[in-house]
């Protein structure tokens, strides 16, 4: 593959990866987590292609050295934009994960509160509990989560 083509491939991959990450970040910020599944294949494919191209250019930097100063500056700015969107995407993923964990904690706490609610005293003077606890005093609640972020 000739030098300008190697660099052009890297540029195309980086631009596409920036686009996918920006769309994913917007969906995460909008708490539309289910909608990101359609982007995951593209994100993985582009990330792999970026890593492969980066490795090739690291082994043979001649194509980069053949670029003009202006071209290298443009590539540097593009790579800077990629770093910025990667960081923003990571923050959005962490925020979505934390929000999901908070919801789960609220759900667990709510179930615990329902099970431990005292309703007063029985006829014998013992502490009474809610009907939920009388029906199933020691049963565990099973919750399934999809934690793929």
N, C-alpha and C positions, 0 to 999 in steps of 0.2 A: 504494500500500500504506500502510495507516495506521501511525502511529508505534509503538504497542505490538506490532503484528505484526512489524515490522522487527526489533525488539529480541528478541522471542520466537523468531524464525527464527534469529537469531545464537546465542541460548542453546541451541536444539535442535542446531544444527550443531556448536557447541563441545562439547557433551556427547557427541555421537556420535563426534566426532573423538578426544576423550579416550579413549573406550572402544576404538576401533580401535587407537590407538597403544599403549594398555596391553596389549591382546591381542598385538600384534605384538612389543612389548618382551618379554613373557613367553616367547613362542616363540623369540625370538633368544637370550635368556638360557638357555633350555633347549636351545640349539643345534639347534632344529627348524626350520632355515632354509627347507626346502622347503615347509613348511606355511604360510608367510606369503604365498605367491602368491595365495591366496584373499582376502586382505585388501587387496591392492594397489589393486584397482579402487575399493573403498570409500574407502581412504585418499586416493587421487587426487581422487575426486569430492568428498569432504568438504573437502579442502584448497582445492580450487577454489571451492567454495561459500563457505567461510570468507573467502577473499581477496576475493571479489565483495561479500559482505555488509559486510566491514570497509571496503572502498572506498566503498560507498554511505553508510555511517554516517560516514565521514570527510568526505565531501562535504556531507552534511546531518546534523549532529549533533543536530538538534532532538529526535529520538526519545530519545536518551540524556539530553538535558537535561530531558525530561519525566518521567524516572524519579525515584522517591523516593530519598532518601539510602540507605535500606536496600536498595533494588533495585540501585542503582549499586554499593554495597559487595558485594552478592552476585555481581554481574557481574564485578567486579574480582577477587574470590576465584576465580571460575570461570576467568577468563583467566589468573590466576596458576597454577592447576592445569594449564591447557593448556601454559603455558611450561615448567612442571616436567616434564610427561610428554614434551614435545618434546625437552628436554635429555636425559632418561633414555633415550629412544628413540635419539637420536643416539649416545650412549655405547654402547648395546647394538649398534647397527649397526657402529660402529667396532671393537668387541670381536670381533664375528662375522667381520668382514673380516680383522682381524689374525690370528685363529685360522685362517682359511682360508689366508692367506698363509703362516703357519707350517707348516701341513700340506703345502702345495705346496713350500716350501723343503726340508722333510724328504724329500719324494718325490724332488725333483731331486738332493739330496745323496746319497740312497741309490742312485739310478741311476748317478751319477758314481762313487761308491765301488765299485759292482759292476764298472764298466767299467775302473777303474784298479787292481784287485786283482792284485797279483803273486802267482804261485803257486810261485815258485822259479826254477830255472835250467833251460834246455833242455840237450840233449846236447852242443850246441856251446858252452855256457857263457854264452849270452845270457840276459837276464832273461826269464822266462816270464810270461804274463798269463793271466787266467781264460779259461775256455772261451767266456764271453760276448764278451770282447774279441776272441778269435781268430776267432769267427764273424762279427762285425760291428764291426770296430775303429773306424770313423769314422762310423757311422750316427747320425743325430740321433733323439731320442725326441720324438714329437709328443704334446702334452697339450692337451686342450680344456678351458677353464674357463668357467663362467657367473658373471660378476662383477657381476650386477645386484643391488645392495643398495639 
